[in-house]
């Protein structure tokens, strides 16, 4: 899941443009293990994002990777979630 104020402005009308920007960023970062098929673009007010927001804290210059399976966050069941978070 990727979210941010910039993407909120594009959704849902210009969702294709938002995914193009993400695909370019993945390519520029040379992330061979991540494809656009692995990405779900959501608004910052998405219920799953809000429910899982407290799970990981990241320093301003930090990067976190975490894997969760069969968990419930604030009453929302999440089958599987891989979090790659950079502040």
N, C-alpha and C positions, 0 to 999 in steps of 0.2 A: 504494500500500500504506500502510495506516495501522495502527500498532501502539502498544501501551502497556499498562502493568500494569492499568489500569482495564478495558481491553478484554479482557485475558486472563481476567478474572473472569467476563465475559459469554459468552465463546465456549466451546463452540458452542451451549449451551442457549439463551441470550438474544441470539442474533445479530441478530434483527430489531430489538430495542431499541437495540443498538449502532449499526446503520445509521440508525435514526431520529435518534439524537443527532448523528451525523455530518451528516446532511441538514440538521438545524436549524442546525448550526454553519456550514455552507456558505452557507445563506440569510442568517444573521445577519452574516456577513462580506461579503455582497454579491459573491460570487465568480461572476460570470456565465459565466466560461469553464470552470468546474469543475462537473460534475454528479455525483450519487451513482453514476451508471453508470461514471464514471471511477475510482471508488474500490474498492479491494479491502482488506477488513479481514483482518488476519492476527494471529496470536499473536506475541509478542516472540521466541519461539524458532523462528520460521519459517526454513527453510533458505535461501530466497532473500534474506530480510532479513539474515540472518547473513552471507551471502556478500558482500553489497553494503554492509554497514555501514561499512567502511573507506573507501569511495569519497569521501564528502563529510564535512567537519568543519564544524560551525556554532558560532559564538560563542553565548553565552547569549541575546543579544538579536538574533541574526542570522537572516536568511532566505536560502536558497539555491535556485536553480532550475537544473537541469541536464538535458540530454537525451542519452541513450545509445542507440546502435543497433548491433545485431549484435556484442555483446561477451560475453566469458566472464569471470566473476568467481569466483575460487576453484573453477574447474572446472565452474561452472554457466553454461550458455549462456542469455543473455537477449536475445530478439529486439529488443525496444524497451522503453525505460523512461524516463519523464519523472519527475524527482525534484523535488518541491516540499517543502522541509524547513524547518521552523521549530523551533528548540530550545525 
